[in-house]
Amino acid sequence: MVSVGMSKLVCTHLIFVDPGAKINGCYYGEVLLNQQLLPAIQQVSGDFFVLQQDSAPAHTARETIMLLQRETPAFISPDQ
């Protein structure tokens, strides 16, 4: 499994999920988002970006929502 941040003008490097990792809210939020994807997105776009996700359980987990409320510029909750 791999993630990448992309826009019309630029994209981040590829971010790979650790082999055998269980993708739950904790792993997704702390490892993929906090340690890898959000810093990579901020490096290429600064503070102006939109993070779009689907409704996968790890994306809508309470830990993920709390992290995104703290760390993203204009968070729109899944229930909106």
C-alpha positions in Angstrom: 0.0 0.0 0.0 1.3 3.4 -0.9 0.2 7.0 -0.4 1.2 10.2 -2.1 0.1 13.9 -1.9 -0.5 15.5 -5.3 -1.8 18.7 -6.8 -2.0 20.3 -10.2 1.6 21.5 -9.9 3.5 19.1 -7.6 3.4 15.8 -5.7 5.2 14.4 -2.6 7.4 11.4 -2.6 5.8 8.0 -2.3 5.0 6.9 1.2 4.8 3.2 1.8 2.9 1.3 4.5 5.1 -1.0 6.5 4.8 -4.6 5.3 2.3 -6.5 7.6 1.1 -3.3 9.3 -2.5 -3.3 10.5 -4.0 0.0 9.2 -6.1 1.2 12.1 -6.7 4.7 13.3 -3.6 4.8 15.5 -1.2 3.6 12.8 -2.8 5.7 10.1 -2.8 8.9 12.2 0.5 8.6 14.0 2.7 6.8 11.4 1.3 7.7 8.0 -0.3 11.1 8.6 1.7 12.7 11.5 5.2 11.3 10.7 5.1 11.1 6.9 2.2 12.4 4.8 1.4 15.7 6.5 5.1 16.9 6.7 5.6 15.9 3.0 2.5 17.8 2.0 3.5 20.9 4.0 7.0 20.8 2.5 5.6 21.1 -1.0 2.6 23.3 -0.4 3.2 25.2 2.9 0.1 25.7 5.0 -2.4 25.9 2.1 -3.6 22.4 1.2 -6.7 20.2 1.1 -6.4 16.6 2.4 -9.2 14.5 0.9 -9.8 11.0 2.1 -12.5 8.4 1.6 -14.5 6.8 4.4 -12.1 3.9 5.1 -12.3 3.0 8.8 -8.8 4.3 9.6 -9.7 7.7 7.9 -12.8 8.1 10.1 -11.3 6.8 13.3 -11.6 9.0 16.4 -7.8 9.3 16.6 -7.5 10.4 13.0 -10.3 13.0 13.3 -8.7 14.5 16.4 -5.2 14.6 14.7 -6.6 16.3 11.6 -8.6 18.8 13.7 -5.3 19.8 15.4 -2.9 19.6 12.4 -4.7 20.7 9.2 -5.6 24.3 8.3 -9.3 23.9 7.6 -10.6 20.5 8.7 -14.0 19.4 7.5 -15.3 16.5 9.7 -16.7 13.4 8.0 -20.2 14.1 9.2 -20.4 17.4 7.3 
